[in-house]
Amino acid sequence: MIRKISCVIIATLLMTVSVYAGPSKPIHKMLTTPISAFDFFLFELEEKCKCDKWFGNPNWKTDPCMTILDYNIQENLIILTFYIFEPNRSTTYMKGFINSNEAQKEQILRTAIQKLAVVLGVAERESMGKRYGLIQLTPVRRGWFSRDFNEPELKKEIAQNTVLVLQTKYKEKLYNVERQINGEVKFEVTPVKETKEVEVRE
């Protein structure tokens, strides 16, 4: 009787081990896929800039939130695209936007993207005479050390090679401002059709 019970227990354990012996092929592929420190830096930057409505940020519709982060390896350019969902309620970046004429709207957006550039650390702070923003405050080292690695120089290169795009939509118009790496800002307005919800009746 004891032998039979022991056999059953051993068989059960062997079955359990076989079921949970190792990760599946997709998980194994993820485990063996390398991630660079640069990849992780961009990931952290995106996490800090994206729309935070899931984390309880009350200003996620009125402040710029990141919708796209892209890295062009051929040109060594980082493109950060931000969107303001409710320009009519924004008092920090878009104050007076809805009551302004088109020329004033352009100026408001040009000012907004320059302010965003300072906050991110892409442009210098006049009061400090240097770049000091989210890029500079996001850590690169994660427990590793190399004498040949110069973190300030790396962040300087990242800041110098970052393109910013800021968009918002108001009254069937998409407003787009883009700050190039040389500091030049381009402004564009594109007509768009408002999407209306269609009531479906059964």
Contact map, one row per residue, 1 for C-alpha under 8 A:
1111100000000000000000000000000000000000000000000000000000000000000000000000000000000000000000000000000000000000000000000000000000000000000000000000000000000000000000000000000000000000000000000000000000
1111110000000000000000000000000000000000000000000000000000000000000000000000000000000000000000000000000000000000000000000000000000000000000000000000000000000000000000000000000000000000000000000000000000
1111111000000000000000000000000000000000000000000000000000000000000000000000000000000000000000000000000000000000000000000000000000000000000000000000000000000000000000000000000000000000000000000000000000
1111111100000000000000000000000000000000000000000000000000000000000000000000000000000000000000000000000000000000000000000000000000000000000000000000000000000000000000000000000000000000000000000000000000
1111111110000000000000000000000000000000000000000000000000000000000000000000000000000000000000000000000000000000000000000000000000000000000000000000000000000000000000000000000000000000000000000000000000
0111111111000000000000000000000000000000000000000000000000000000000000000000000000000000000000000000000000000000000000000000000000000000000000000000000000000000000000000000000000000000000000000000000000
0011111111100000000000000000000000000000000000000000000000000000000000000000000000000000000000000000000000000000000000000000000000000000000000000000000000000000000000000000000000000000000000000000000000
0001111111110000000000000000000000000000000000000000000000000000000000000000000000000000000000000000000000000000000000000000000000000000000000000000000000000000000000000000000000000000000000000000000000
0000111111111000000000000000000000000000000000000000000000000000000000000000000000000000000000000000000000000000000000000000000000000000000000000000000000000000000000000000000000000000000000000000000000
0000011111111100000000000000000000000000000000000000000000000000000000000000000000000000000000000000000000000000000000000000000000000000000000000000000000000000000000000000000000000000000000000000000000
0000001111111110000000000000000000000000000000000000000000000000000000000000000000000000000000000000000000000000000000000000000000000000000000000000000000000000000000000000000000000000000000000000000000
0000000111111111000000000000000000000000000000000000000000000000000000000000000000000000000000000000000000000000000000000000000000000000000000000000000000000000000000000000000000000000000000000000000000
0000000011111111100000000000000000000000000000000000000000000000000000000000000000000000000000000000000000000000000000000000000000000000000000000000000000000000000000000000000000000000000000000000000000
0000000001111111110000000000000000000000000000000000000000000000000000000000000000000000000000000000000000000000000000000000000000000000000000000000000000000000000000000000000000000000000000000000000000
0000000000111111111000000000000000000000000000000000000000000000000000000000000000000000000000000000000000000000000000000000000000000000000000000000000000000000000000000000000000000000000000000000000000
0000000000011111111100000000000000000000000000000000000000000000000000000000000000000000000000000000000000000000000000000000000000000000000000000000000000000000000000000000000000000000000000000000000000
0000000000001111111110000000000000000000000000000000000000000000000000000000000000000000000000000000000000000000000000000000000000000000000000000000000000000000000000000000000000000000000000000000000000
0000000000000111111110000000000000000000000000000000000000000000000000000000000000000000000000000000000000000000000000000000000000000000000000000000000000000000000000000000000000000000000000000000000000
0000000000000011111110000000000000000000000000000000000000000000000000000000000000000000000000000000000000000000000000000000000000000000000000000000000000000000000000000000000000000000000000000000000000
0000000000000001111111100000000000000000000000000000000000000000000000000000000000000000000000000000000000000000000000000000000000000000000000000000000000000000000000000000000000000000000000000000000000
0000000000000000111111100000000000000000000000000000000000000000000000000000000000000000000000000000000000000000000000000000000000000000000000000000000000000000000000000000000000000000000000000000000000
0000000000000000000111110000000000000000000000000000000000000000000000000000000000000000000000000000000000000000000000000000000000000000000000000000000000000000000000000000000000000000000000000000000000
0000000000000000000111111011000000000000000000000000000000000000000000000000000000000000000000000000000000000000000000000000000000000000000000000000000000000000000000000000000000000000000000000000000000
0000000000000000000001111111000000000000000000000000000000000000000000000000000000000000000000000000000000000000000000000000000000000000000000000000000000000000000000000000000000000000000000000000000000
0000000000000000000000111111100000000000000000000000000000000000000000000000000000000000000000000000000000000000000000000000000000000000000000000000000000000000000000000000000000000000000000000000000000
0000000000000000000000011111110000000000000000000000000000000000000000000000000000000000000000000000000000000000000000000000000000000000000000000000000000000000000000000000000000000000000000000000000000
0000000000000000000000111111111000000000000000000000000000000000000000000000000000000000000000000000000000000000000000000000000000000000000000000000000000000000000000000000000000000000000000000000000000
0000000000000000000000111111111100000000000000000000000000000000000000000000000000000000000000000000000000000000000000000000000000000000000000000000000000000000000000000000000000000000000000000000000000
0000000000000000000000001111111110000000000000000000000000000000000000000000000000000000000000000000000000000000000000000000000000000000000000000000000000000000000000000000000000000000000000000000000000
0000000000000000000000000111111110000000000000000000000000000000000000000000000000000000000000000000000000000000000000000000000000000000000000000000000000000000000000000000000000000000000000000000000000
0000000000000000000000000011111111000000000000000000000000000000000000000000000000000000000000000000000000000000000000000000000000000000000000000000000000000000000000000000000000000000000000000000000000
0000000000000000000000000001111111000000000000000000000000000000000000000000000000000000000000000000000000000000000000000000000000000000000000000000000000000000000000000000000000000000000000000000000000
0000000000000000000000000000111111100000000000000000000000000000000000000000000000000000000000000000000000000000000000000000000000000000000000000000000000000000000000000000000000000000000000000000000000
0000000000000000000000000000001111110000000000000000000000000000000000000000000000000000000000000000000000000000000000000000000000000000000000000000000000000000000000000000000000000000000000000000000000
0000000000000000000000000000000011111011000000000000000000000000000000000000000000000000000000000000000000000000000000000000000000000000000000000000000000000000000000000000000000000000000000000000000000
0000000000000000000000000000000001111111000000000000000000000000000000000000000000000000000000000000000000000000000000000000000000000000000000000000000000000000000000000000000000000000000000000000000000
0000000000000000000000000000000000111111100000000000000000000000000000000000000000000000000000000000000000000000000000000000000000000000000110000000000000000000000000000000000000000000000000000000000000
0000000000000000000000000000000000011111110000000000000000000000000000000000000000000000000000000000000000000000000000000000000000000000000100000000000000000000000000000000000000000000000000000000000000
0000000000000000000000000000000000111111111000000000000000000000000000000000000000000000000000000000000000000000000000000000000000000000000000000000000000000000000000000000000000000000000000000000000000
0000000000000000000000000000000000111111111100000000000000000000000000000000000000000000000000000000000000000000000000000000000000000000000000000000000000000000000000000000000000000000000000000000000000
0000000000000000000000000000000000001111111110000000000000000000000000000000000000000000000000000000000000000000000000000000000000000000011100000000000000000000000000000000000000000000000000000000000000
0000000000000000000000000000000000000111111111000000000000000000000000000000000000000000000000000000000000000000000000000000000000000000000000000000000000000000000000000000000000000000000000000000000000
0000000000000000000000000000000000000011111111100000000000000000000000000000000000000000000000000000000000000000000000000000000000000000000000000000000000000000000000000000000000000000000000000000000000
0000000000000000000000000000000000000001111111110000000000000000000000000000000000000000000000000000000000000000000000000000000000000000010000000000000000000000000000000000000000000000000000000000000000
0000000000000000000000000000000000000000111111111000000000000000000000000000000000000000000000000000000000000000000000000000000000000110010000000000000000000000000000000000000000000000000000000000000000
0000000000000000000000000000000000000000011111111100000000000000010010000000000000000000000000000000000000000000000000000000000000000000000000000000000000000000000000000000000000000000000000000000000000
0000000000000000000000000000000000000000001111111100000000000000000000000000000000000000000000000000000000000000000000000000000000000000000000000000000000000000000000000000000000000000000000000000000000
0000000000000000000000000000000000000000000111111100000000000000000000000000000000000000000000000000000000000000000000000000000000000000000000000000000000000000000000000000000000000000000000000000000000
0000000000000000000000000000000000000000000011111110000000000000110000000000000000000000000000000000000000000000000000000000000000000000000000000000000000000000000000000000000000000000000000000000000000
0000000000000000000000000000000000000000000001111111000000000000111000000000000000000000000000000000000000000000000000000000000000000000000000000000000000000000000000000000000000000000000000000000000000
0000000000000000000000000000000000000000000000001111100000010000111000000000000000000000000000000000000000000000000000000000000000000000000000000000000000000000000000000000000000000000000000000000000000
0000000000000000000000000000000000000000000000000111111110010000100000000000000000000000000000000000000000000000000000000000000000000000000000000000000000000000000000000000000000000000000000000000000000
0000000000000000000000000000000000000000000000000011111111010000000000000000000000000000000000000000000000000000000000000000000000000000000000000000000000000000000000000000000000000000000000000000000000
0000000000000000000000000000000000000000000000000001111110000000000000000000000000000000000000000000000000000000000000000000000000000000000000000000000000000000000000000000000000000000000000000000000000
0000000000000000000000000000000000000000000000000001111110000000000000000000000000000000000000000000000000000000000000000000000000000000000000000000000000000000000000000000000000000000000000000000000000
0000000000000000000000000000000000000000000000000001111111000000000000000000000000000000000000000000000000000000000000000000000000000000000000000000000000000000000000000000000000000000000000000000000000
0000000000000000000000000000000000000000000000000001111111110000000000000000000000000000000000000000000000000000000000000000000000000000000000000000000000000000000000000000000000000000000000000000000000
0000000000000000000000000000000000000000000000000000100111111000000000000000000000000000000000000000000000000000000000000000000000000000000000000000000000000000000000000000000000000000000000000000000000
0000000000000000000000000000000000000000000000000000000011111110000000000000000000000000000000000000000000000000000000000000000000000000000000000000000000000000000000000000000000000000000000000000000000
0000000000000000000000000000000000000000000000000011100011111111100000000000000000000000000000000000000000000000000000000000000000000000000000000000000000000000000000000000000000000000000000000000000000
0000000000000000000000000000000000000000000000000000000001111111100000000000000000011100000000000000000000000000000000000000000000000000000000000000000000000000000000000000000000000000000000000000000000
0000000000000000000000000000000000000000000000000000000000111111000000000000000000011110111000000000000000000000000000000000000000000000000000000000000000000000000000000000000000000000000000000000000000
0000000000000000000000000000000000000000000000000000000000111111100000000000000000010000010110000000000000000000000000000000000000000000000000000000000000000000000000000000000000000000000000000000000000
0000000000000000000000000000000000000000000000000000000000011111110000000000000001110000000000000000000000000000000000000000000000000000000000000000000000000000000001000000000000000000000000000000000000
0000000000000000000000000000000000000000000000001111000000011011111000000000000001110000000000000000000000000000000000000000000000000000000000000000000000000000000000000000000000000000000000000000000000
0000000000000000000000000000000000000000000001001110000000000001111110000000000111100000000000000000000000000000000000000000000000000000000000000000000000000000000000000000000000000000000000000000000000
0000000000000000000000000000000000000000000000000110000000000000111110000000000111100000000000000000000000000000000000000000000000000000000000000000000000000000000000000000000000000000000000000000000000
0000000000000000000000000000000000000000000000000000000000000000011111000000001111000000000000000000000000000000000000000000000000000000000000000000000000000000000000000000000000000000000000000000000000
0000000000000000000000000000000000000000000001000000000000000000011111100000011110000000000000000000000000000000000000000000000000000000000000000000000000000000000000000000000000000000000000000000000000
0000000000000000000000000000000000000000000000000000000000000000000111110000011100000000000000000000000000000000000000000000000000000000000000000000000000000000000000000000000000000000000000000000000000
0000000000000000000000000000000000000000000000000000000000000000000011111001111000000000000000000000000000000000000000000000000000000000000000000000000000000000000000000000000000000000000000000000000000
0000000000000000000000000000000000000000000000000000000000000000000001111111111000000000000000000000000000000000000000000000000000000000000000000000000000000000000000000000000000000000000000000000000000
0000000000000000000000000000000000000000000000000000000000000000000000111111100000000000000000000000000000000000000000000000000000000000000000000000000000000000000000000000000000000000000000000000000000
0000000000000000000000000000000000000000000000000000000000000000000000011111100000000000000000000000000000000000000000000000000000000000000000000000000000000000000000000000000000000000000000000000000000
0000000000000000000000000000000000000000000000000000000000000000000000011111100000000000000000000000000000000000000000000000000000000000000000000000000000000000000000000000000000000000000000000000000000
0000000000000000000000000000000000000000000000000000000000000000000000111111110000000000000000000000000000000000000000000000000000000000000000000000000000000000100000000000000000000000000000000000000000
0000000000000000000000000000000000000000000000000000000000000000000000111111111000000000000000000000000000000000000000000000000000000000000000000000000000000000111000000000000000000000000000000000000000
0000000000000000000000000000000000000000000000000000000000000000000011110001111100000000000000000000000000000000000000000000000000000000000000000000000000000100111000000000000000000000000000000000000000
0000000000000000000000000000000000000000000000000000000000000000000111110000111110000000000000000000000000000000000000000000000000000000000000000000000000000000011110000000000000000000000000000000000000
0000000000000000000000000000000000000000000000000000000000000000011111000000011111000000000000000000000000000000000000000000000000000000000000000000000000000000011110000000000000000000000000000000000000
0000000000000000000000000000000000000000000000000000000000000000011110000000001111100000000000000000000000000000000000000000000000000000000000000000000000000000000111100000000000000000000000000000000000
0000000000000000000000000000000000000000000000000000000000000001111100000000000111110000000000000000000000000000000000000000000000000000000000000000000000000000000111100000000000000000000000000000000000
0000000000000000000000000000000000000000000000000000000000000001111000000000000011111000000000000000000000000000000000000000000000000000000000000000000000000000000001110000000000000000000000000000000000
0000000000000000000000000000000000000000000000000000000000001111100000000000000001111110000000000000000000000000000000000000000000000000000000000000000000000000000001111000000000000000000000000000000000
0000000000000000000000000000000000000000000000000000000000001100000000000000000000111110000000000000000000000000000000000000000000000000000000000000000000000000000000011000000000000000000000000000000000
0000000000000000000000000000000000000000000000000000000000001100000000000000000000011111110000000000000000000000000000000000000000000000000000000000000000000000000000010000000000000000000000000000000000
0000000000000000000000000000000000000000000000000000000000000100000000000000000000011111110001001100000000000000000000000000000000000000000000000000000000000000000000011100000000000000000000000000000000
0000000000000000000000000000000000000000000000000000000000000000000000000000000000000111110001001100000000000000000000000000000000000000000000000000000000000000000000000000000000000000000000000000000000
0000000000000000000000000000000000000000000000000000000000000100000000000000000000000111111000000000000000000000000000000000000000000000000000000000000000000000000000000000000000000000000000000000000000
0000000000000000000000000000000000000000000000000000000000000110000000000000000000000111111111100000000000000000000000000000000000000000000000000000000000000000000000000000000000000000000000000000000000
0000000000000000000000000000000000000000000000000000000000000100000000000000000000000000111111110000000000000000000000000000000000000000000000000000000000000000000000000000000000000000000000000000000000
0000000000000000000000000000000000000000000000000000000000000010000000000000000000000000011111100000000000000000000000000000000000000000000000000000000000000000000000000000000000000000000000000000000000
0000000000000000000000000000000000000000000000000000000000000010000000000000000000000000011111100000000000011001001000000000000000000000000000000000000000000000000000000000000000000000000000000000000000
0000000000000000000000000000000000000000000000000000000000000000000000000000000000000011011111111000000000011001000000000000000000000000000000000000000000000000000000000000000000000000000000000000000000
0000000000000000000000000000000000000000000000000000000000000000000000000000000000000000011111111000000000010000000000000000000000000000000000000000000000000000000000000000000000000000000000000000000000
0000000000000000000000000000000000000000000000000000000000000000000000000000000000000000001001111111000000000000000000000000000000000000000000000000000000000000000000000000000000000000000000000000000000
0000000000000000000000000000000000000000000000000000000000000000000000000000000000000011000001111111000110010000000000000000000000000000000000000000000000000000000000000000000000000000000000000000000000
0000000000000000000000000000000000000000000000000000000000000000000000000000000000000011000000011111000010000000000000000000000000000000000000000000000000000000000000000100000000000000000000000000000000
0000000000000000000000000000000000000000000000000000000000000000000000000000000000000000000000011111100000000000000000000000000000000000000000000000000000000000000000000000000000000000000000000000000000
0000000000000000000000000000000000000000000000000000000000000000000000000000000000000000000000011111111110000000000000000000000000000000000000000000000000000000000000000000000000000000000000000000000000
0000000000000000000000000000000000000000000000000000000000000000000000000000000000000000000000000011111110000000000000000000000000000000000000000000000000000000000000000000000000000000000000000000000000
0000000000000000000000000000000000000000000000000000000000000000000000000000000000000000000000000001111111000000000000000000000000000000000000000000000000000000000000000000000000000000000000000000000000
0000000000000000000000000000000000000000000000000000000000000000000000000000000000000000000000000001111111100000000000000000000000000000000000000000000000000000000000000000000000000000000000000000000000
0000000000000000000000000000000000000000000000000000000000000000000000000000000000000000000000001001111111110000000000000000000000000000000000000000000000000000000000000000000000000000000000000000000000
0000000000000000000000000000000000000000000000000000000000000000000000000000000000000000000000001101111111111000000000000000000000000000000000000000000000000000000000000000000000000000000000000000000000
0000000000000000000000000000000000000000000000000000000000000000000000000000000000000000000000000000011111111100000000000000000000000000000000000000000000000000000000000000000000000000001000000000000000
0000000000000000000000000000000000000000000000000000000000000000000000000000000000000000000000000000001111111110000000000000000000000000000000000000000000000000000000000000000000000000000000000000000000
0000000000000000000000000000000000000000000000000000000000000000000000000000000000000000000011101000000111111111000000000000000000000000000000000000000000000000000000000000000000000000000000000000000000
0000000000000000000000000000000000000000000000000000000000000000000000000000000000000000000011000000000011111111100000000000000000000000000000000000000000000000000001000000000010000000000000000000000000
0000000000000000000000000000000000000000000000000000000000000000000000000000000000000000000000000000000001111111110000000000000000000000000000000000000000000000000000000000000010000000101000000000000000
0000000000000000000000000000000000000000000000000000000000000000000000000000000000000000000000000000000000111111111000000000000000000000000000000000000000000000000000000000000000000000000000000000000000
0000000000000000000000000000000000000000000000000000000000000000000000000000000000000000000011000000000000011111111100000000000000000000000000000000000000000000000000000000000000000000000000000000000000
0000000000000000000000000000000000000000000000000000000000000000000000000000000000000000000000000000000000001111111110000000000000000000000000000000000000000000000111000000000011100000000000000000000000
0000000000000000000000000000000000000000000000000000000000000000000000000000000000000000000000000000000000000111111111000010000000000000000000000000000000000000000000000000000000100000000000000000000000
0000000000000000000000000000000000000000000000000000000000000000000000000000000000000000000010000000000000000011111111100000000000000000000000000000000000000000000000000000000000000000000000000000000000
0000000000000000000000000000000000000000000000000000000000000000000000000000000000000000000000000000000000000001111111110000000000000000000000000000000000000000000000000000000000000000000000000000000000
0000000000000000000000000000000000000000000000000000000000000000000000000000000000000000000000000000000000000000111111111110000000000000000000000000000000000000000100000000000000000000000000000000000000
0000000000000000000000000000000000000000000000000000000000000000000000000000000000000000000000000000000000000000011111111111100000111000000000000000000000000000000000000000000000000000000000000000000000
0000000000000000000000000000000000000000000000000000000000000000000000000000000000000000000000000000000000000000001111111100000000011100000000000000000000000000000000000000000000000000000000000000000000
0000000000000000000000000000000000000000000000000000000000000000000000000000000000000000000000000000000000000000000111111110000000011110000000000000000000000000000000000000000000000000000000000000000000
0000000000000000000000000000000000000000000000000000000000000000000000000000000000000000000000000000000000000000000011111111000000111111000000000000000000000010000000000000000000000000000000000000000000
0000000000000000000000000000000000000000000000000000000000000000000000000000000000000000000000000000000000000000000011111111000000101010000000000000000000000011010000000000000000000000000000000000000000
0000000000000000000000000000000000000000000000000000000000000000000000000000000000000000000000000000000000000000010011011111100001100000000000000000000000000010000000000000000000000000000000000000000000
0000000000000000000000000000000000000000000000000000000000000000000000000000000000000000000000000000000000000000000001001111110111110000000000000000000000000000000000000000000000000000000000000000000000
0000000000000000000000000000000000000000000000000000000000000000000000000000000000000000000000000000000000000000000001000011111111110000000000000000000000000000000000000000000000000000000000000000000000
0000000000000000000000000000000000000000000000000000000000000000000000000000000000000000000000000000000000000000000000000001111111000000000000000000000000000000000000000000000000000000000000000000000000
0000000000000000000000000000000000000000000000000000000000000000000000000000000000000000000000000000000000000000000000000000111110000000000000000000000000000000000000000000000000000000000000000000000000
0000000000000000000000000000000000000000000000000000000000000000000000000000000000000000000000000000000000000000000000000001111111100000000000000000000000000000000000000000000000000000000000000000000000
0000000000000000000000000000000000000000000000000000000000000000000000000000000000000000000000000000000000000000000000000001111111100000000000000000000000000000000000000000000000000000000000000000000000
0000000000000000000000000000000000000000000000000000000000000000000000000000000000000000000000000000000000000000000000000011110111110000000000000000000000000000000000000000000000000000000000000000000000
0000000000000000000000000000000000000000000000000000000000000000000000000000000000000000000000000000000000000000000001001111100111111001000000000000000000000000000000000000000000000000000000000000000000
0000000000000000000000000000000000000000000000000000000000000000000000000000000000000000000000000000000000000000000001111001100001111111100000000000000000000000000000000000000000000000000000000000000000
0000000000000000000000000000000000000000000000000000000000000000000000000000000000000000000000000000000000000000000001111100000000111111100000000000000000000000000000000000000000000000000000000000000000
0000000000000000000000000000000000000000000010000000000000000000000000000000000000000000000000000000000000000000000000111000000000011111110000000000000000000000000000000000000000000000000000000000000000
0000000000000000000000000000000000000000000010000000000000000000000000000000000000000000000000000000000000000000000000011100000000011111110000000000000000100110000000000000000000000000000000000000000000
0000000000000000000000000000000000000000000000000000000000000000000000000000000000000000000000000000000000000000000000001000000000111111111000000000000100100000000000000000000000000000000000000000000000
0000000000000000000000000000000000000000000000000000000000000000000000000000000000000000000000000000000000000000000000000000000000011111111000000000000000000000000000000000000000000000000000000000000000
0000000000000000000000000000000000000000100110000000000000000000000000000000000000000000000000000000000000000000000000000000000000000111111100000000000000000000000000000000000000000000000000000000000000
0000000000000000000000000000000000000000100000000000000000000000000000000000000000000000000000000000000000000000000000000000000000000001111111000000000000000000000000000000000000000000000000000000000000
0000000000000000000000000000000000001100100000000000000000000000000000000000000000000000000000000000000000000000000000000000000000000000011111000000001000000000000000000000000000000000000000000000000000
0000000000000000000000000000000000001000000000000000000000000000000000000000000000000000000000000000000000000000000000000000000000000000001111111000000000000000000000000000000000000000000000000000000000
0000000000000000000000000000000000000000000000000000000000000000000000000000000000000000000000000000000000000000000000000000000000000000001111110000000000000000000000000000000000000000000000000000000000
0000000000000000000000000000000000000000000000000000000000000000000000000000000000000000000000000000000000000000000000000000000000000000000011111000000000000000000000000000000000000000000000000000000000
0000000000000000000000000000000000000000000000000000000000000000000000000000000000000000000000000000000000000000000000000000000000000000000011111100000000000000000000000000000000000000000000000000000000
0000000000000000000000000000000000000000000000000000000000000000000000000000000000000000000000000000000000000000000000000000000000000000000010111110100000000000000000000000000000000000000000000000000000
0000000000000000000000000000000000000000000000000000000000000000000000000000000000000000000000000000000000000000000000000000000000000000000000011111100000000000000000000000000000000000000000000000000000
0000000000000000000000000000000000000000000000000000000000000000000000000000000000000000000000000000000000000000000000000000000000000000000000001111110000000000000000000000000000000000000000000000000000
0000000000000000000000000000000000000000000000000000000000000000000000000000000000000000000000000000000000000000000000000000000000000000000000000111110000000000000000000000000000000000000000000000000000
0000000000000000000000000000000000000000000000000000000000000000000000000000000000000000000000000000000000000000000000000000000000000000000000001111111000000000000000000000000000000000000000000000000000
0000000000000000000000000000000000000000000000000000000000000000000000000000000000000000000000000000000000000000000000000000000000000000000000000011111111000000000000000000000000000000000000000000000000
0000000000000000000000000000000000000000000000000000000000000000000000000000000000000000000000000000000000000000000000000000000000000000000100000000111111100000000000000000000000000000000000000000000000
0000000000000000000000000000000000000000000000000000000000000000000000000000000000000000000000000000000000000000000000000000000000000001000000000000011111110000000000000000000000000000000000000000000000
0000000000000000000000000000000000000000000000000000000000000000000000000000000000000000000000000000000000000000000000000000000000000000000000000000011111111000000000000000000000000000000000000000000000
0000000000000000000000000000000000000000000000000000000000000000000000000000000000000000000000000000000000000000000000000000000000000000000000000000011111111100000000000000000000000000000000000000000000
0000000000000000000000000000000000000000000000000000000000000000000000000000000000000000000000000000000000000000000000000000000000000011000000000000001111111110000000000000000000000000000000000000000000
0000000000000000000000000000000000000000000000000000000000000000000000000000000000000000000000000000000000000000000000000000000000000000000000000000000111111111000000000000000000000000000000000000000000
0000000000000000000000000000000000000000000000000000000000000000000000000000000000000000000000000000000000000000000000000000000000000000000000000000000011111111100000000000000000000000000000000000000000
0000000000000000000000000000000000000000000000000000000000000000000000000000010000000000000000000000000000000000000000000000000000000010000000000000000001111111110000000000000000000000000000000000000000
0000000000000000000000000000000000000000000000000000000000000000000000000000000000000000000000000000000000000000000000001110000000000010000000000000000000111111110000000000000000000000000000000000000000
0000000000000000000000000000000000000000000000000000000000000000000000000000000000000000000000000000000000000000000000000100000000000000000000000000000000011111110000000000000000001000000000000000000000
0000000000000000000000000000000000000000000000000000000000000000000000000001110000000000000000000000000000000000000000000000000000000000000000000000000000001111111000000000000000001000000000000000000000
0000000000000000000000000000000000000000000000000000000000000000000000000000111100000000000000000000000000000000000000000100000000000000000000000000000000000111111100000000000000011000000000000000000000
0000000000000000000000000000000000000000000000000000000000000000000000000000111100000000000000000000000000000000000000000000000000000000000000000000000000000000111110000000000001111000000000000000000000
0000000000000000000000000000000000000000000000000000000000000000000000000000001111000000000000000000000000000000100010000000000000000000000000000000000000000000011111000000000001110000000000000000000000
0000000000000000000000000000000000000000000000000000000000000000000000000000001111000000000000000000000000000000100000000000000000000000000000000000000000000000001111100000000111100000000000000000000000
0000000000000000000000000000000000000000000000000000000000000001000000000000000011110000000000000000000000001000100000000000000000000000000000000000000000000000000111110000000111000000000000000000000000
0000000000000000000000000000000000000000000000000000000000000000000000000000000011110000000000000000000000000000000000000000000000000000000000000000000000000000000011111000011110000000000000000000000000
0000000000000000000000000000000000000000000000000000000000000000000000000000000000111110000000000000000000000000000000000000000000000000000000000000000000000000000001111100011100000000000000000000000000
0000000000000000000000000000000000000000000000000000000000000000000000000000000000011010000000000000000000000000000000000000000000000000000000000000000000000000000000111111111000000000000000000000000000
0000000000000000000000000000000000000000000000000000000000000000000000000000000000000010000000000100000000000000000000000000000000000000000000000000000000000000000000011111111000000000000000000000000000
0000000000000000000000000000000000000000000000000000000000000000000000000000000000000000000000000000000000000000000000000000000000000000000000000000000000000000000000001111100000000000000000000100000000
0000000000000000000000000000000000000000000000000000000000000000000000000000000000000000000000000000000000000000000000000000000000000000000000000000000000000000000000001111110000000000000000111100000000
0000000000000000000000000000000000000000000000000000000000000000000000000000000000000000000000000000000000000000000000000000000000000000000000000000000000000000000000001111111000000000000011111000000000
0000000000000000000000000000000000000000000000000000000000000000000000000000000000000000000000000000000000000000000000000000000000000000000000000000000000000000000000111101111100000000000011110000000000
0000000000000000000000000000000000000000000000000000000000000000000000000000000000000000000000000000000000000000000000000000000000000000000000000000000000000000000000111100111110000000001111000000000000
0000000000000000000000000000000000000000000000000000000000000000000000000000000000000000000000000000000000000000000000000000000000000000000000000000000000000000000011110000011111000000001110000000000000
0000000000000000000000000000000000000000000000000000000000000000000000000000000000000000000000000000000000001100100000000000000000000000000000000000000000000000000011100000001111100000111100000000000000
0000000000000000000000000000000000000000000000000000000000000000000000000000000000000000000000000000000000000000100000000000000000000000000000000000000000000000001111000000000111110000111000000000000000
0000000000000000000000000000000000000000000000000000000000000000000000000000000000000000000000000000000000000000110000000000000000000000000000000000000000000000001110000000000011111011110000000000000000
0000000000000000000000000000000000000000000000000000000000000000000000000000000000000000000000000000000000000000000000000000000000000000000000000000000000000000011100000000000001111111110000000000000000
0000000000000000000000000000000000000000000000000000000000000000000000000000000000000000000000000000000000000000000000000000000000000000000000000000000000000001111000000000000000111111000000000000000000
0000000000000000000000000000000000000000000000000000000000000000000000000000000000000000000000000000000000000000000000000000000000000000000000000000000000000000000000000000000000011111000000000000000000
0000000000000000000000000000000000000000000000000000000000000000000000000000000000000000000000000000000000000000000000000000000000000000000000000000000000000000000000000000000000111111100000000000000000
0000000000000000000000000000000000000000000000000000000000000000000000000000000000000000000000000000000000000000000000000000000000000000000000000000000000000000000000000000000000111111110000000000000000
0000000000000000000000000000000000000000000000000000000000000000000000000000000000000000000000000000000000000100000000000000000000000000000000000000000000000000000000000000000011110011111000000000000000
0000000000000000000000000000000000000000000000000000000000000000000000000000000000000000000000000000000000000000000000000000000000000000000000000000000000000000000000000000000011110001111100000000000000
0000000000000000000000000000000000000000000000000000000000000000000000000000000000000000000000000000000001000100000000000000000000000000000000000000000000000000000000000000001111000000111110000000000000
0000000000000000000000000000000000000000000000000000000000000000000000000000000000000000000000000000000000000000000000000000000000000000000000000000000000000000000000000000001110000000011111000000000000
0000000000000000000000000000000000000000000000000000000000000000000000000000000000000000000000000000000000000000000000000000000000000000000000000000000000000000000000000000111100000000001111100000000000
0000000000000000000000000000000000000000000000000000000000000000000000000000000000000000000000000000000000000000000000000000000000000000000000000000000000000000000000000000111000000000000111110000000000
0000000000000000000000000000000000000000000000000000000000000000000000000000000000000000000000000000000000000000000000000000000000000000000000000000000000000000000000000001110000000000000011111000000000
0000000000000000000000000000000000000000000000000000000000000000000000000000000000000000000000000000000000000000000000000000000000000000000000000000000000000000000000000001110000000000000001111100000000
0000000000000000000000000000000000000000000000000000000000000000000000000000000000000000000000000000000000000000000000000000000000000000000000000000000000000000000000000001100000000000000000111110000000
0000000000000000000000000000000000000000000000000000000000000000000000000000000000000000000000000000000000000000000000000000000000000000000000000000000000000000000000000011000000000000000000011111000000
0000000000000000000000000000000000000000000000000000000000000000000000000000000000000000000000000000000000000000000000000000000000000000000000000000000000000000000000000000000000000000000000001111100000
0000000000000000000000000000000000000000000000000000000000000000000000000000000000000000000000000000000000000000000000000000000000000000000000000000000000000000000000000000000000000000000000000111110000
0000000000000000000000000000000000000000000000000000000000000000000000000000000000000000000000000000000000000000000000000000000000000000000000000000000000000000000000000000000000000000000000000011111000
0000000000000000000000000000000000000000000000000000000000000000000000000000000000000000000000000000000000000000000000000000000000000000000000000000000000000000000000000000000000000000000000000001111100
0000000000000000000000000000000000000000000000000000000000000000000000000000000000000000000000000000000000000000000000000000000000000000000000000000000000000000000000000000000000000000000000000000111110
0000000000000000000000000000000000000000000000000000000000000000000000000000000000000000000000000000000000000000000000000000000000000000000000000000000000000000000000000000000000000000000000000000011111
0000000000000000000000000000000000000000000000000000000000000000000000000000000000000000000000000000000000000000000000000000000000000000000000000000000000000000000000000000000000000000000000000000001111
0000000000000000000000000000000000000000000000000000000000000000000000000000000000000000000000000000000000000000000000000000000000000000000000000000000000000000000000000000000000000000000000000000000111
